[in-house]
Amino acid sequence: AVGLRAAALAALVGLGAAGGKGSSFTLPLQEYVNVVEVPVPLPRNAPPTARRMRRQIHVTEYYGKIAVGTPPQLFDVVFDTGSGNIVLPTVKCTEEVCSRHRRYRSETSKSSVQLAYEDDTVLQRGQTDRDTTSITYGTGKLTGEYIRDGMCFGYGVSKDQVCIQSDFLGVVQESKFPFMELPFDGIFGLGLEGLSTGTNFNFVNRLKSNASKIEPIFAVFLRALGADEDSEITFGAWRPERLAAGERMHWLPIPQDEAQDKGYWLATMRDVYIGDKPLGLCSDDPEYPRCQVAMDTGSSLSMASPYQVSVLMEAIGMSADCANFTKLPTMRFEFDAEGNTTFSMLLRPEDYLEHSAEGCAPTFQPLALPPNLGRMWVIGQSALRKYYSVYDAKNWRMGIGLAAHTAKRRAAPAPPPPPKAEAPAKKELCQDDNRHMQESPFSLPGCSSFAKMGYCKRFPPLASHYCSLSCGLCKPQAGSRGATASSAAKATSFAATGNVQSAGSPPVILKKDAGMTVARMQRIPLKQRDFGEML
C-alpha cells in the first residue's frame, strides 16, 4: 500500500513539471482584514507618569488556494514567511473550530503517507506509536500529526499547475480562538528551517531538493491599501513588471547559517536614520555594528525591541494628537546590499503611521523576543506593501524594489441590505466556562484564579469567551447563582469606560479606508496579531 501511495505521489508531483526546473506560477491572494487596538509606544524621554494611548489599526492576512492530495482537496492558506510549517486541519479534529473549515482526509488521497516521526519514518499498518507537535499562536494553540502528500498551485485557477511534495502538520486538536472565525483553513509557512518541525517539513528545503521542479525562489506583491489591484505570490520566479517605472531590484545578502538556525529571512542593517540623523541603533557590537532584520509577510506590524522602538518614537517627534503629521520626517533603513553596496528603504509618515481623525497609530510596535533571537527587527506588511519582495534560497539573498501600484482607487463597497426581522436571540448567560479553560489544549486554572493573576486584561479573547463573569465583562441577572456585587460593579465600570461593549450590541469597528474592498471582512476585535512561532 505504501508503494502504491508513493507512485501516486510521484505522478502528482510530475504535473506541469516537464523539462526540469523552471516552472513558475503566480497565485492571486485574497485579504482578511480586521481592526485591532494597539498601544502607542512611548518615547524614551516620556515621564514615568505618561499614559500610553491606544489607537485602532488595520491588520491583514493574505491567503490563497492550494490543492493537496490525489484527487485534489482544496484549502485556503495564509502565506507567511514568519512561520515554518504547513498546517492543515484534518477530519481527526472533530471540534467545531475545525468543522467550520475544510478538513484534510488522508484516507481519500492515494498519495497520502502517514509519518510516525519527524525524521520521515513511515507509520506502519497497525502502529499506534507516533509523535505530534504543538504550536502556540498568540493565545491559541494547535496539535498536529505528521503527514506527507503532494501540493499543487493553480488548481481551479489556471490550466497550468506547479506541484511539489511536502511534509505537513495535520491538525487533530486546536483551540477555538483565534482560529474559529478565520476565513482561511490553514497556514503555509514559508520561513526557514529553524522554525520548522523537521528538515522535510520546511517548504523552502523541499523547493531546493532535486525532486522539486520549481526554483527555490518566491516573490510577494501586496496591494496598496485602497488601490484597485490584487495581491499575489509567485513561486519559481519573480515578475519585473511589479517594479515601479525606472526601479531595479536591490539584492540583500542573507547570513545563511544564522538565518537557517533562527528560521527567518534575515538581512543585515547598518543603521536607522530619521531624516539625515543616524540613531546608532546597530552599534552594540563595535566589531560588527549591524542589526538583523527579518522580512515577515505574515505580520501586519513592524517590530523591534522596546528600547529601539522608544528611541525611534522619540526621534520621530510625533505629537500626542498627531497634529504635526504633515511635518513628520522620513524614516530610512540602510541595509547591506550585494557588491559591498547599500540599499535604503524609505518610509514616509503615511508608511509608518496609520492616520485618522482620532490620531495616529504607529505601525512599529515593541516586542521582547526570546534571547536566542537577540535584538532582531521585523519588517511587516506596512513596509512590504510599498516594496516588492523576493525570497531567493538558491542564491541566499532577498530582493527589494519599489513596487508599481496603480493610482486607480477601488470603489467603496455597496452598503449591505437591511437585515430581515428575526426572532429575538436567546440571551447568553453571564457565567464562567471553567471546564473548557481547564482542559486541553489550554490546561489553564479556573476563571477565579485567571482573574486574580491579572490575566483578564493580558488575554482578552480568553477572558471574553471563557471567564466573562470573573473578569467583569458582563452583568449577571438578578438572582443568578455565582453573581456578586463586586462582579456586577466591575461590569458596570468596564461598560462606563468603554473597555467592552454592552451585551447584545454589534462589534464597533472603525473602517478608516472607505475604498477598501476585500473578499471577506471579519469584524472581530483582537488584542494584536498572533505571532506564530515567533513567541
N, C-alpha and C positions, 0 to 999 in steps of 0.2 A: 504493500500500500504506500509506503514511503517513497519507493521508486517511481510509482505512477504519479504521485504528487510532485516529485522533483521534475519529472518530464513535463508535466503541465505547467510548472513554474517557469521552466526554461522556454517553453513555447510562448508563454505570456510575455516574458521579458524581451523576446525577439520581435514583438510587434513594433513596426515603424523604426527598426533599428538596423536595417541593412546598410552595408557599406562602412562598417566600423564607426568609431567615434565621430561625432559631428552633428548628431541630431540635436535639435533645439525646439522649444515650444514656449509660446507666450500665453500665460493664463490670466484672464481678466479676474479682478478681485472685487468683491462686494465689501461694504463697510457696515460695521456695527458701532453705533455711536451712543454714548450716554453722557450725561453731565454730572461731574462729581465736584465735591467741595474740597479744596486743598488749602493748607495754611500758607500765608505769605511769609517767606523766610525773613528773619530779622537781619539787618546789617550788623557787622561786627561791633560797631560803636553804639548799638542800641543800649539804653539804660536798663538795669535789672527789672524795673517796673513796667517795661514796654510790653504791650499786649499784642499777641500775634493775631492779625486779622485773618479771616477765611474768605476765599473767593471761589466762585464756580468756574469750571473749565471743561472743555470738551475732551473726552478721551475716546480713542478709536481703535478698533481691531479690524484687520484686513483678512478676509478669508475667501477661499476659492474651492473648487471641486477637484477631488481625486477619485479614481476608481481603484478598488482593491479586490484582488482575487479573480478566480475563474469559475463561473461567469462573474463579471464585474459588479461590485457593490459600491454605490456612490456615497461619498461623505463630503461635508463641508468642513474644512480645517483652516485654522489660523496659521499663517506662515510667520515664524518667529525665530530670528537669529539669536535671541536671548534664551532659547530653550534647546535642549539637546536630544530629546526623544520624540518619536512619533507616538501619539497617544490616541486610541480609538475606543469607544465603548463597545462592549460585547454583549451578547444575549445572556451571558452568565451574570451580568449585573441586572437584577430584576427590580431594583428600586425605581421609584417614579422618576428620579432625576435622569436615569439612563433611558427609561422607556419613552421619554419625551423627545429623544433624539434617535437618529438612525444607529442601529447596533450591528456590529460585525458578527457574521455567522460563519464560523470556521467549517462547520460540517457541510455547508453548501458550496464551499470553494475547493475545487480539485487541486489547487496549487498551494493550499494552506499547510503549513508544517508547524506543529506544536513543539515548543522547545522547553526542556526541563530546567536548563541553567543558562546563565548569561554567556557562557562560553560556546553557545550554539549546539550543545548536546541535545539530540532529538529525544523527545518524550516517547518512550516505548509504549506499545499497547498494554493496557492494564496498569501502567506505572502511575502511582498517585503522588510520589515524592517529587515536587517541583518548587522552584524558587519564585518569589514575586518581588516586585519593587514598589515602594510607596513614595509618592512625590507630594510635597506641600506647595500649594499655590496661594499665597496670602493666607486667608483664613480658611481656605478649602484644602481638601486632601483626597487623593485617589490611590488605589492599589491596582496593579496590573500584572497579568501573566505574560510570558514571553511567547511571541508568535512570529513566524516568517511567512511573507506572501509577496506577490507581485503588486506593484503600484504603477498606475498609468496616469499621465496628464493629458487632457484633451478629450477624454471620452465624453460624448454628448455635447461637446463644444466644437470639435473640428473632426474632419475625416482622418487627419493625421494624429497619431498618438506617440508619446515617448514614454517608455516603460522601464522599470528597474525593480529588482527585488530588494527587500529590506526587512530587518527585524523591527518589531514594534511592541509597544505595551498594549495588551488587550485588557481594558478596564473591567474588573469584576466587582469593584466597590468604589463609590465616591460620595462625597458629602453633597448635600443639597446646594450649598452656596460656596462659590459663586456660579456653579455650573447649571443650576436649574433653569434660569431664564435666558441663557445664552443661545442665540440662534444657530451657532455652528456646533458641529458634533465633537470635534477633537482638535488636537494641536499638532502641527507639523513642525517639529524642531529643526532648525537649520543652523544651530550652534555647532561648536567643535567638540572633540571627543571628551574633554574634561567634564562636560555637562551630561554625558550620555551614560546609560546603564552599562554598556559594554561597547567594544570596538565596532561590532556589526550592527549595533543599534543606532550608530551615528550615520545619518543620511549622507553627509559630506564624504565620509570614508567610503560609503558604497559607490558614490559617484566617481571616486578616484580608483576604484578597483578595476581589474581587467575585464570583469563581466559587464561593466557599465558601457552603454553606447552613448552616453551623454558626457560631454566635457565637464569637469568639476568646477563649474562656474555658474552663477546665477546673478540676476540683476533685479532691483526693485524700484519701481516708479510709483510714487504716492501722489494722488490727486491734491492739488491746491484747494484748500477749503473754499467753497463757493464756486469753483471753476467748473465749467461744463465739460468734463473729461472723466476718464475712468482710470483707476489704479490697476497695476498689473505686476506680475512677476514672470521673468523669462528664465528658463532653465537651459543650460548648454551654451549660452552666448549672451551678449548684451547688444542693445539697439542704439547705434549712434544718433538716430533721429530723435531720441529722447533728450538729447543735449540741446541747450539753448543755442541760438544762432551765434556763430563765432567762438563757441566754447569748445574746449577739448577735455578729454578725460585726464584727470590727475591721479597717478598711481602711488599709493601709500604702502610701503613695505610692512609686512606683518612679522613680528617676532615669533617665528613658528613654534618653537618649543614651549614658550610661555603661553602662547595663545592656545595651543593644544591642551596644555596642562590645566589652564583656567576654564577653557571651553568657550571663550568669547573671541569674536573677530576684533582684534586689537590693532590700533595704530599708536604711534608714539607722537606726543605733542610737546613742543618746546615751551610754550607759554600761552597765556590768555592775555589779550590786550583789550582795554576799554578805551575806545578812541585810539590814541597813539601811546597810551600809558601801559607798560608791561606790569602785570600783577605779581610776578615772581612766584607763581603757584606750583611750579615744577622744579624748584631748586633745592629740594630736600637733600638730595644726594649730589654733592659737588662733583663727584667723578662721573655721574651720568644724570645730568639735570633734565629729566624727561618725565612726563606723566603718561600713563597708559589710558587709552580711550577705547571703549567698546561701542560699536555701532549696533543698535538694538532696534530692529523693525517692529518688535512686539511691545515696545514701551512708548506710551503717548508722551511721557515726560522725559526730560533730560535730567541727569542726576550727578552729584558729586558729594564729597564728604561734607558734613555740617560746617566745618571750618572753611572750606573752599567756597561753599555757597554764600556764607556770611560775608567773606571778602568780596565776592562777586557783587552782591547786593549793595554793599557799601560803595563800591566803585561806580556802580550804575547811577546811584543817587536818585532813585525813584521816590517821589513824594508819597505820603500815605494815601492820598486820594488820587494819585496818578495824574494830577493836573498838568504835570510837566512832560507828558507822554511825547509830544512832538519835539521836545528838546533833548530827549534821552540819547545817549551815544550808541555807536555801533560796537558790537562785540566781535572780536576776531580771535579765532583759534588757529595757531600756527603749528602745522603738522610737518613731520619729516616726510619727504617725498623721494621717489626714486632719483638716482643720479646725484645724490647729495644736495638736493634742492629742497625747497619748502613749498607748502600749499597753505593758503589762508582761507579758512571757512568764515565767511562774513555773515553775521546775524544782526539784522536791524531790530528796533523795538517791536515791530509787528511780528517778528520771527521768534523773539524770546519772551514776549508778553501776550496774553490774551486780553484785549482791551474791550471794555463795555461800560455802560452807564454807571455801574456800581463801583468801577475802579479797574485795577489790573491784577491779573493772576499770572505770576511768573511761571514759565514752563520749565524752569530749573528748580529742582527740589533737593533738599538734603537727604542723604541716605547713608546710614552706617553699614558698611559692607563687612563680611567676615574677614578676619585677619589675613587669610591666605590670598585675598584679592587686593589687599592694600588700598591705597588711595586711588582707586580706579574711577575714571569718569565714564558716564554712559550718555551717549548721544542718541536721543529718541526721535520720534516722528516729527516733533516740532521743527527740527532741523532737517530731517531726511525728506520732508515734503519739498523743501527748497532745492535739495540736491539729489540728483540721480545717483544711486549707489550700486556698485558692482562688487561681488564677493568671489575672488578667484583663488581656489585652493590648488590649482595646478602650478601657478607661479607665486603663491603665497603673497598676495597683495590685495588691496582694496582699491577700487576706482571711485572717485568722487568728482562730479561735474555739475555745474549749474543746470537745473532741469528746464526743459522747454514746456511752459504752461500756457494754456490758451487764455486769452483775455476775455473770452465769452463767459458770461456768468450763467450758472444753472438756474432755471426758473424755480421760483418758490413752489412747493407742492400745494395742490388744491386742498382747502380745508376739508376735514373728514365730514361725512354726512352726520346729522344729529342722531344720537343713539335712540334706538327703539325703547319704548317704555317696557321695563321689566319688573317682575315681582321683586319686592324688597329683599335684598340678600340677607341671609341669616347672619346675625352679628357674631363675630368671633369672641370667644371667651377670653377674658383677661386673666391669663394663668401662665404658669411656667411649664415647660416641657422637659422635666428633669431626665426622663428616660432616654430621650434621644441625645441629650447632652452627654450622658454618662456612657453610652455605648459607642462602639467603633463606628466611624473612624475618628471621632473626636476624643473620646475617653477623657472628658473633662469633668471637674467637680460639679456638683449640683448648682442650681442657679443662685442660691443664697450665698454660697462661697464665691461663686463667679462675680457677684456684685460686690462683696466685701473686699475682694482683691483688686477692685478698680477696673475690671475688665469690660464693664458696660460701655465706657467711652473708648476704650482701646480697640474693641472688636464689635462695632455697632451692628454688622449683619447678624452675628450670633445673638447679640442681645435682643435685637428686634424680633427674630424668628423663634427663639427658644426661651428667653428669660424676660419677656415683656413686663411681667408683674414685678419681679425682684429689681429690675433696672428702672422701674418707674416710668415705663413707656406707654402705659395705658391706665385707665381708671376703672377698677372693678366695680360692678354693680353693687348697690347696697345689699348687704347680707351675704355676699359671695364668700365662700369659705377661703380663708387664707388672706383676705383683704385686710390691710392695716391702715390706720390713719396716716402713718408715715409714708406708705407707698402711694396713697391717694394724694397726699400733699405734694410728693415728689413728682407725680404725673402732672399735677396742675402747674407746678413750677416749670417743668420741661415745656409744656404747651405754651405757657406765657412767654418764655424766652425764645420760642421758635425753633427749638432744637429738634422737635419731632412734629409730625403732622397730627392733626386731630383725627380721631377714629373715623374711618369711612371716607375721608377726603382723598381725592386723587393725588398722586405724587406731584409735587411742584417742581417743574423742570424749566430752567431758563435756557431757551434756544437762541443763542446770540446771532448766528448766521442764518438769516431768513432765507438765503438762497441755497442752503444745503439740502440736497435730496439724496437719500440713501435707500438701499434695497429694503432695509428694515431698521427701525429705530426703537430699541427697547428702552423705555424710560424708567430705569431703576436707579436709585441712589446708591452709590458705592463709596466707601471711605477713600480708597485710592486704588490704583491699578494693582492686580495680582502679579507679583514679580516673578512667578515661576521658580526655577531653580536658583535664582539669584539670592533669595532669602533663606 
